[in-house]
Amino acid sequence: MAQHPNTSRETLLGLLERDTRQRGVVHTETRRRLEADGVTFGDDGMPAVD
């Protein structure tokens, strides 16, 4: 789902997991997709807010 070209940014952001213990393949692939789209991430592994 994270790599599907029609997946909206809102949906992708909803797939990210704040709890580091719960992060897995979905979080990792979603982060890769968002980074490829120019989204930056902070030290906490979540998107940086401008």
N, CA, C and O atoms as CSV, one atom per row, in Angstrom:
chain,resi,resn,atom,element,x,y,z
A,1,MET,N,N,0.818,-1.185,0.000
A,1,MET,CA,C,0.000,0.000,0.000
A,1,MET,C,C,0.866,1.255,0.000
A,1,MET,O,O,0.560,2.217,-0.704
A,2,ALA,N,N,1.942,1.255,0.781
A,2,ALA,CA,C,2.796,2.434,0.893
A,2,ALA,C,C,3.439,2.795,-0.442
A,2,ALA,O,O,3.697,3.970,-0.704
A,3,GLN,N,N,3.698,1.809,-1.282
A,3,GLN,CA,C,4.356,2.080,-2.562
A,3,GLN,C,C,3.378,2.290,-3.717
A,3,GLN,O,O,3.804,2.621,-4.824
A,4,HIS,N,N,2.086,2.106,-3.484
A,4,HIS,CA,C,1.098,2.290,-4.547
A,4,HIS,C,C,1.047,3.764,-4.940
A,4,HIS,O,O,0.905,4.623,-4.070
A,5,PRO,N,N,1.158,4.074,-6.227
A,5,PRO,CA,C,1.221,5.473,-6.660
A,5,PRO,C,C,-0.035,6.299,-6.360
A,5,PRO,O,O,0.044,7.526,-6.303
A,6,ASN,N,N,-1.166,5.665,-6.170
A,6,ASN,CA,C,-2.405,6.409,-5.915
A,6,ASN,C,C,-2.702,6.607,-4.436
A,6,ASN,O,O,-3.732,7.186,-4.090
A,7,THR,N,N,-1.828,6.143,-3.563
A,7,THR,CA,C,-2.045,6.313,-2.130
A,7,THR,C,C,-1.795,7.769,-1.755
A,7,THR,O,O,-0.741,8.325,-2.062
A,8,SER,N,N,-2.767,8.379,-1.094
A,8,SER,CA,C,-2.650,9.797,-0.744
A,8,SER,C,C,-1.661,10.016,0.394
A,8,SER,O,O,-1.380,9.105,1.173
A,9,ARG,N,N,-1.140,11.231,0.479
A,9,ARG,CA,C,-0.213,11.568,1.565
A,9,ARG,C,C,-0.904,11.421,2.910
A,9,ARG,O,O,-0.283,10.969,3.872
A,10,GLU,N,N,-2.170,11.792,2.999
A,10,GLU,CA,C,-2.918,11.663,4.253
A,10,GLU,C,C,-2.964,10.205,4.713
A,10,GLU,O,O,-2.778,9.916,5.895
A,11,THR,N,N,-3.210,9.304,3.786
A,11,THR,CA,C,-3.237,7.881,4.113
A,11,THR,C,C,-1.865,7.412,4.572
A,11,THR,O,O,-1.752,6.678,5.554
A,12,LEU,N,N,-0.819,7.835,3.861
A,12,LEU,CA,C,0.539,7.443,4.233
A,12,LEU,C,C,0.888,7.920,5.635
A,12,LEU,O,O,1.455,7.167,6.427
A,13,LEU,N,N,0.555,9.158,5.941
A,13,LEU,CA,C,0.855,9.694,7.268
A,13,LEU,C,C,0.121,8.911,8.354
A,13,LEU,O,O,0.630,8.760,9.464
A,14,GLY,N,N,-1.061,8.418,8.040
A,14,GLY,CA,C,-1.822,7.616,8.990
A,14,GLY,C,C,-1.217,6.243,9.240
A,14,GLY,O,O,-1.529,5.606,10.245
A,15,LEU,N,N,-0.357,5.778,8.340
A,15,LEU,CA,C,0.273,4.462,8.490
A,15,LEU,C,C,1.497,4.493,9.401
A,15,LEU,O,O,1.965,3.445,9.845
A,16,LEU,N,N,2.021,5.691,9.683
A,16,LEU,CA,C,3.205,5.804,10.524
A,16,LEU,C,C,2.856,5.516,11.980
A,16,LEU,O,O,1.771,5.858,12.450
A,17,GLU,N,N,3.771,4.896,12.672
A,17,GLU,CA,C,3.565,4.488,14.060
A,17,GLU,C,C,4.464,5.299,14.986
A,17,GLU,O,O,5.685,5.287,14.828
A,18,ARG,N,N,3.875,5.999,15.945
A,18,ARG,CA,C,4.659,6.794,16.899
A,18,ARG,C,C,5.456,5.927,17.863
A,18,ARG,O,O,6.589,6.261,18.209
A,19,ASP,N,N,4.877,4.828,18.292
A,19,ASP,CA,C,5.510,3.935,19.258
A,19,ASP,C,C,6.598,3.123,18.550
A,19,ASP,O,O,6.300,2.298,17.686
A,20,THR,N,N,7.855,3.359,18.921
A,20,THR,CA,C,8.965,2.686,18.241
A,20,THR,C,C,8.902,1.168,18.379
A,20,THR,O,O,9.415,0.450,17.521
A,21,ARG,N,N,8.287,0.676,19.434
A,21,ARG,CA,C,8.162,-0.775,19.614
A,21,ARG,C,C,7.202,-1.394,18.613
A,21,ARG,O,O,7.270,-2.595,18.352
A,22,GLN,N,N,6.316,-0.595,18.055
A,22,GLN,CA,C,5.310,-1.093,17.127
A,22,GLN,C,C,5.700,-0.916,15.661
A,22,GLN,O,O,4.987,-1.381,14.772
A,23,ARG,N,N,6.816,-0.254,15.403
A,23,ARG,CA,C,7.237,0.010,14.020
A,23,ARG,C,C,7.731,-1.269,13.366
A,23,ARG,O,O,8.418,-2.090,13.974
A,24,GLY,N,N,7.357,-1.402,12.119
A,24,GLY,CA,C,7.777,-2.577,11.361
A,24,GLY,C,C,7.887,-2.233,9.891
A,24,GLY,O,O,8.245,-1.114,9.525
A,25,VAL,N,N,7.577,-3.200,9.063
A,25,VAL,CA,C,7.704,-3.054,7.617
A,25,VAL,C,C,6.835,-1.919,7.090
A,25,VAL,O,O,7.279,-1.150,6.238
A,26,VAL,N,N,5.620,-1.805,7.577
A,26,VAL,CA,C,4.707,-0.768,7.077
A,26,VAL,C,C,5.279,0.621,7.354
A,26,VAL,O,O,5.291,1.472,6.465
A,27,HIS,N,N,5.751,0.855,8.572
A,27,HIS,CA,C,6.328,2.156,8.920
A,27,HIS,C,C,7.554,2.436,8.050
A,27,HIS,O,O,7.711,3.538,7.525
A,28,THR,N,N,8.415,1.438,7.902
A,28,THR,CA,C,9.653,1.607,7.141
A,28,THR,C,C,9.377,1.929,5.676
A,28,THR,O,O,9.983,2.846,5.121
A,29,GLU,N,N,8.478,1.193,5.052
A,29,GLU,CA,C,8.156,1.427,3.637
A,29,GLU,C,C,7.437,2.755,3.440
A,29,GLU,O,O,7.652,3.441,2.442
A,30,THR,N,N,6.588,3.112,4.388
A,30,THR,CA,C,5.888,4.396,4.310
A,30,THR,C,C,6.888,5.533,4.430
A,30,THR,O,O,6.799,6.519,3.698
A,31,ARG,N,N,7.830,5.405,5.339
A,31,ARG,CA,C,8.860,6.443,5.500
A,31,ARG,C,C,9.675,6.590,4.214
A,31,ARG,O,O,9.956,7.709,3.786
A,32,ARG,N,N,10.053,5.476,3.600
A,32,ARG,CA,C,10.810,5.536,2.335
A,32,ARG,C,C,10.032,6.286,1.267
A,32,ARG,O,O,10.586,7.120,0.551
A,33,ARG,N,N,8.763,5.990,1.167
A,33,ARG,CA,C,7.923,6.646,0.158
A,33,ARG,C,C,7.822,8.139,0.425
A,33,ARG,O,O,7.963,8.946,-0.493
A,34,LEU,N,N,7.577,8.511,1.678
A,34,LEU,CA,C,7.449,9.927,2.022
A,34,LEU,C,C,8.773,10.664,1.831
A,34,LEU,O,O,8.782,11.800,1.357
A,35,GLU,N,N,9.884,10.038,2.191
A,35,GLU,CA,C,11.191,10.666,1.978
A,35,GLU,C,C,11.452,10.867,0.489
A,35,GLU,O,O,12.018,11.888,0.098
A,36,ALA,N,N,11.053,9.921,-0.338
A,36,ALA,CA,C,11.214,10.059,-1.790
A,36,ALA,C,C,10.365,11.216,-2.320
A,36,ALA,O,O,10.701,11.830,-3.333
A,37,ASP,N,N,9.263,11.505,-1.626
A,37,ASP,CA,C,8.387,12.616,-2.011
A,37,ASP,C,C,8.827,13.932,-1.383
A,37,ASP,O,O,8.153,14.948,-1.553
A,38,GLY,N,N,9.960,13.932,-0.652
A,38,GLY,CA,C,10.508,15.162,-0.107
A,38,GLY,C,C,10.167,15.465,1.334
A,38,GLY,O,O,10.508,16.539,1.828
A,39,VAL,N,N,9.498,14.546,2.031
A,39,VAL,CA,C,9.156,14.760,3.436
A,39,VAL,C,C,10.393,14.472,4.287
A,39,VAL,O,O,11.059,13.455,4.096
A,40,THR,N,N,10.695,15.362,5.219
A,40,THR,CA,C,11.829,15.146,6.116
A,40,THR,C,C,11.333,14.581,7.444
A,40,THR,O,O,10.204,14.835,7.865
A,41,PHE,N,N,12.196,13.815,8.087
A,41,PHE,CA,C,11.849,13.169,9.346
A,41,PHE,C,C,12.771,13.652,10.450
A,41,PHE,O,O,13.953,13.907,10.222
A,42,GLY,N,N,12.219,13.774,11.645
A,42,GLY,CA,C,12.985,14.197,12.798
A,42,GLY,C,C,13.665,13.025,13.481
A,42,GLY,O,O,13.559,11.883,13.032
A,43,ASP,N,N,14.358,13.315,14.560
A,43,ASP,CA,C,15.072,12.288,15.322
A,43,ASP,C,C,14.154,11.233,15.912
A,43,ASP,O,O,14.594,10.124,16.217
A,44,ASP,N,N,12.875,11.572,16.074
A,44,ASP,CA,C,11.921,10.620,16.639
A,44,ASP,C,C,11.351,9.663,15.606
A,44,ASP,O,O,10.544,8.796,15.941
A,45,GLY,N,N,11.769,9.816,14.340
A,45,GLY,CA,C,11.292,8.915,13.288
A,45,GLY,C,C,9.949,9.305,12.710
A,45,GLY,O,O,9.365,8.553,11.930
A,46,MET,N,N,9.460,10.459,13.080
A,46,MET,CA,C,8.191,10.956,12.569
A,46,MET,C,C,8.458,12.180,11.690
A,46,MET,O,O,9.509,12.809,11.814
A,47,PRO,N,N,7.511,12.525,10.798
A,47,PRO,CA,C,7.723,13.667,9.917
A,47,PRO,C,C,7.984,14.957,10.723
A,47,PRO,O,O,7.329,15.240,11.726
A,48,ALA,N,N,8.956,15.706,10.238
A,48,ALA,CA,C,9.271,16.993,10.869
A,48,ALA,C,C,8.198,18.004,10.515
A,48,ALA,O,O,7.753,18.079,9.369
A,49,VAL,N,N,7.785,18.782,11.505
A,49,VAL,CA,C,6.768,19.813,11.284
A,49,VAL,C,C,7.468,21.142,11.098
A,49,VAL,O,O,8.315,21.536,11.900
A,50,ASP,N,N,7.100,21.826,10.026
A,50,ASP,CA,C,7.718,23.144,9.747
A,50,ASP,C,C,7.086,24.236,10.568
A,50,ASP,O,O,7.482,25.397,10.460
